[in-house]
Amino acid sequence: MSQTTSASVAPTPTVLVVDDDDFSREVIGEMLKVQGVTDVSCAGSANEALNILSGMNSTPDVMICDVFMPDMDGIEFMGALADRHYTGAVVLVSGVDVQMLSLASDIAAGGGILLLGTFTKPLRPDALSAMLAKWRGLSASGPAQIP
């Protein structure tokens, strides 16, 4: 789960980036580093992400997920996360289909997944910063606030 180095330092989430585009994963990873997030895992597909999640000792605090992927789209992936009782937060991104972004967010919310936001690609640094601030605010409220 989240890590802190001292009481005065804001918590940094563990993050799983799920995107079939290598460049997008790399850019998001670099933006996370600039924001101070160092515990980042990456998956090139929804199926790979599910395999990674199965092998992790604890659920990542935040998952940044593209909704348009070839093996399993965002709607199916949000359903699979809900079926697995995923307890972290999700950020959905799409460079192609805004309607699918909306449908995936509805599935996530209906499955009890905490949705931090939806964004069109490219994910901007200010949007990422706002998402991290939202997560920090929720995590500061205590575990009861984060499903």
N, C-alpha and C positions, 0 to 999 in steps of 0.2 A: 504494500500500500504506500501511501505518501511518505515522504522523507523530509525531515527538518534537521538542520545542523545546530540550531540553538533556538531558544524561546523567542528571540527577537527577529528571526528570519522567517519570512513567509514560507509555508509549506510548498514543496514542489511535487507535482503529481508524477506517478508512473504513467507512461503513455504508450499505447499501441497504435501505430499508423497503418491503416489498411487501404492500399491503393494499388491498382494494377500498373500504374504508370511510374516507372523508376524515377523519372525526373521530379514528379510531384512528391514522391516519398522523400527524396533527397532534400528538396526545398523546404518541406514541412519540418523535417528533422533539423535542418540548419536554423530555421526560425525558432524552433523549440529551444535549441542550444542558446540562442541569443536571449531568450526569455529566462534562462537559467534552469531549464529542464534537461537533465542529463540521463535519466533512466527511460530511454526510448527504445522500443522494439518495433520492428516493421514486418509487414506481411504483404505479399504481392497479389493475394487473392483472399476472398472470403473463406474459402476452405482452408487455406494456410493459416488464416487468423484463428479459425476454430481449433485447428491442431495446436497452435501456439498456446491458446487459452487453456486447452486440456492439459498441457504440460507445465503450466505455471503454478507456483505455490500459492500465489495470491492474485486476485483479479487486478488488472491495471485500473488506476483511478479514472483515466480518461481514454476513450478510443476515438480517434479521428478517422472517419470512414468515408471513402468514395461510395456513392450509391450506384454508379454505373460501372459494373465489372463483368467480365465475360462468363465466369463460372457460376456466379450467384449474384443476383442484383441486390441492391440495398433493401428492398422490401423483404426478400427471402432471408437476407442476412439478419435483419432486425427481428424477424420471426424466430430464427435459429437462436439468437441471443436471448430472447424472451423465454424460449423453451428451456434454455440452460440456466435461467434465473441469473443472468448477468447483473452484477451489482454495481458496476462502475457507471460513469457518465459517458455520453456519446455526443460527438460533434459530427454532423453529416455535411459532406461537400459534394458538389456535382459541377462538372464543366459542360454537361450536355443537356440534361433534362430536368428542368425546374419542377415539372409536375411529379416526376418520380421522387424528387427530393421531398416534396410535400407529402406524398403517399408514404414514403419511408419514415418520415417524422411521425405521421399518424400511427403507423404500426408500432414504432418504438414507444410512443406514449401509451398506446393501448396495451402494450406488453409490460408496462411498469418500468420501462427504462428511462432513466433521467437524461433528458435531452438538453444539452447546454446551448445548442444553436444549430442553425442550418445556414450554409454559405455556398455561394457559387465560386467556382475556380476562376482565377487563382485565389487561394486563401490569402488574404492580406495580413500583414503583421499586426495592424491595429485590431483586426477582428480576432486574431489568435490571442492577443494580449487581453482583450475583453473577455474572451472565453475562459482564459486562465484565471482572471480576476473573479469571474462568476464562480468557478470551481472553488477557488480559495475562500470566497465568502460562504459557500455552502459547507465546505469542510470545516470552517471555523465554527459553524453552527452546531457541529457535533454529528456523530454517526446517524442519529435518528433522522436527520435531514436528507441524508443520501441513501437512497434505496439500496 
